Amino acid sequence: MSYKASVMLPFDWQAQGMSALYPAVARPFSDVLGVRAQARSLMTPSASFDFVPAAAIEKVLEAQPTNGLYWLGLAQALNDGGAPFEKVGAALAMSMTVEPMEARTVARRIVFEFSIWDKLSAHERATAINELAKLGRRLPDQERKDLKLLLSVAPATQRAEIQDELTRSGRFDTDFAKWLGI
């Protein structure tokens, strides 16, 4: 595959005037447990990307196909590079398949899912909310801050959808809502 991540911001962030928020959300994916360093070692010395090209991450995944964070990094790189969402979703699904319960992977996946909310199906949104409900207050502080930032600029309908789904799961209370900033 020959996808190349771009230094341009994804269209939805630019269109919503939130480009200043993007680095805070993208930060966890730019060096997912060393994937950036490993992928950069496969790149030509003259290459300069703010984000690692998806093709380089795919090479790393050939050697470590069961690393959910690397699959998540691939989903981010594909999304940043403007790949069709089917490819982004496939990489995201692989992250869920190979590491469905590992807290760090789940936490970063939640932040990514909430950053691409409008592209997710109803089932994928429910899954993201369910992951958040299961992780609850065990969500690491940095990911909670990133999620809180995303939710602070999310449309009211998205926040309401999240609250409704958390309420249905029996895991929503006002303290948790304050903790998340919704």
N, C-alpha and C positions, 0 to 999 in steps of 0.2 A: 504494500500500500504506500501511497506517496502523499500523505496529508502533511501540510506544513502549518504549524501554529503561527498565528500572526501577532504582531505587536499591537495591532488595532484592537480596540475594544469591541466586544460583541455588540451588534446593532441595538439590541434592546436596552443596554445600559446607556448608550449614546442618546437614543431617542428619548429616554426618560430623564436625561440631564443628570445622570448619577455617576458620571465617569470618575468623580473624585472618590466614590465609595468602592469602585471596582478593585483597586489594589488590595484593600483590606479583605475582600472576599476571595480573591484569587491567590493571595499569599499562601494559604495552606497547600495549594496544589503545585506551586512552583518548585518545591523540593520535597516531594513525598518520600520520606525515609531514604533519601539519597538517590531517588530515581533521576533527578536532574543531573547529578554528577555522573551517574552511569550513562545516561543518555548522551550527555555532552561529550563523553569520551568516544562516542560513535560518530560524532559530527566532524565536519572538516574544521581545521583550526581557524579559518576565516569567518565561519558562521557566527552571527551574533543575533540571538533571539532573546527577548525578555521571557518568552515561554519556550519550553522544549518542544520541538516538532513531534507530532504524533508518531511519525515513522520511527524516530529514535526510541520512543517509549515502547513501541511495538517490538523493537529488537530486544529491549530489556525483558519484556514479557515472554519472549521466546525461551529465555533461560529461567524465568521465575513466573510461570503462568498461574500460580495459586496465590499471588500477592494481591489482595483486594485493593490496597492503596494504590498500587501501580495501575490497576484497571481504572480506578477512579481518576488518577492523573491522566490516563489516556482519554477518558470521557471529557475531562476539562480541556485538554489540548485539542481534541476534535471539535468541541464546542467553540473554542476560541478561534480555531481555523476556519470556521464556517461550514463544517461538514454537515451533511444531512442529519437531522435529528435521529433517524433510525440508527445510524452508526454510533452517535453519542449514547443513545438509549441502550444499545447492545453492550457497549463498554460498561455502562452503569449497571446493567443487569449482571454482567460477569463479576463486578465488584461485590454485588449482593450475593451471588452464588458462591463465590470462593471464600468470602469472609462475612457471613451474615450476622455474626454476633460480636465481633471484636470491637470493643468500645471506641477506640481511636478511629477506626475505619468508619464505623457507623456515624460518629460525630461529624467527621468531615463530609461524609456522604450527605447527611442531613443539610449541612450548610450549602453544599452544591445543589442539592435538589430544590432548596428554597430559593436559590439564586436563578434557577431556570423554571420556576413554578409554572409560568404561562405555557411552557412547552410540554409539560407532563400531562398524561392522561388522568382521568379521575381515579383510576386504580393506583397509578404511580403516586399521586398526591396522598391518597389514603395510606399507602405503604410508608411514605415519608413521615406522615403524622404519627403513624403507629410506631415507627422506629424512635421518633422523638418521645412518645409516651413511654415506651419501654425503657429508654435511657434516662428519662426524667432529669432529676437534679444531678445525676452522674455525668451529665454533659460537661466536658472539660471547659474551663473558664474561657479560653480563647475562642473556642467554637461557640460558646454561649454569647460572647460579645459580638462575634461576627453575625450570628443568627439574630441577635437583638437589633443590630444595625440594619440588617435586611428587613426585619419586620417593622422597623420604625418608618421605613419608606414604602412598605407594601401597601397596596390598595386595601381599603377597609373590607372589601369582599373577601380578600385572601385571609386577612386576620380573623374574620368571622368564620370562614370555612375551617380554619385551624382550631378555633375555640370550640366550634360545634363538634368536630371529630374527636377532640380531646375529651369533651364532655360525654359523648357517646361511649368512649373507652373507659369512662369512670376515673380518669386520671387528671381531670382539670379542676383546679381550685384557684381562688384569688391569689394566694401566695405564689403558686406556680406561674400564674399569668403575670404577676409583677416581676418575678424572677426572669421571665422571658421578655418582658416589655410589651405584652399584648393586653 
